[in-house]
């Protein structure tokens, strides 16, 4: 069998296409393995407008900030919740 330039180009193109497909699958698997889930519980509301609640990180992405829309609020606790932590 003769090795021609055309055959060599087809082999190179097939290897490049396979590398692209493998790269896309690896990137998809890595992004799919991360979960950004959280749970809010133990909500306590007082008559002076103070609200206490607990946030638990149920996923694998760290929670670095909690924002409450429409109000002026301050928070205390852990600044970055890793997976399974609560504050």
N, C-alpha and C positions, 0 to 999 in steps of 0.2 A: 504494500500500500504506500502510495506516495503522500508525503506531507506537503500540502500546498499552503499558500498564504491564506486562502479562503478557509480551509479547515482550521488552521491555527487561529484565525480571527473568531470563528464560531466557538472554539474551545475557550478562548479568553472571554468572550461575551457571556458564555454560560457560567464561567467561574465568577465573574462580576455580578451577574444576576443572582446567583446563589448566595453570594456574600451579602448583597442588599437585602434579600429575603430573610436571611438569618439575623442580620442586624435589626431589622424591623420587628421580628418576633421577640428578640431579646429585650428590646426597648419596651414593647408592649407588656411583656411578662413583668418587668421591673415596675412599671407604672401601675399595673394591676395588683401588685402585691402590697401596695400602700393603701391604707384606709384612713380617712379623715372623719371618723365618727366621734361624737361626744354625747354625754348625757348630763342634763341638768336635773337635780333632785334636791330634796330637803329645802324647799322654798319656804321662807319665813317672812311674812309681811307684817309690819307694825304700823300703828296709827300715825306715827310721826313721819311716815313716808319711807322709812328705812326698810330695805329688803336684803335679806341674807339668803344665799343659795350656794349649793355645792356643784362644781363642774367636774366631771370625771372624763378623762380621755380614754375612749374605748378603741381608738385606732392606733396607727403606727406613726402618724405625722404629728410632730410636737405642736401644742397650742401655745402660742406666744402672747396672745392678746385677746381680751374679751371686751367687746364694745356693745354698749346698750344704746340703741338709737332713740333720740328724742328727749334724753334726760342728761343732766350733769351727774356723773357718777365717779366714784373712786373705788378702788378694789385693793385688797390685801391678799397675800398668799404667794404661792410659788409662781415665779414669772414665766416659766416654760414647763408645761405639763407634758412629760413623755408618756408613752403608751402605758396604760394601767394606773397612772397617778391621778390623784384627785386633790382639789383644793377649794 
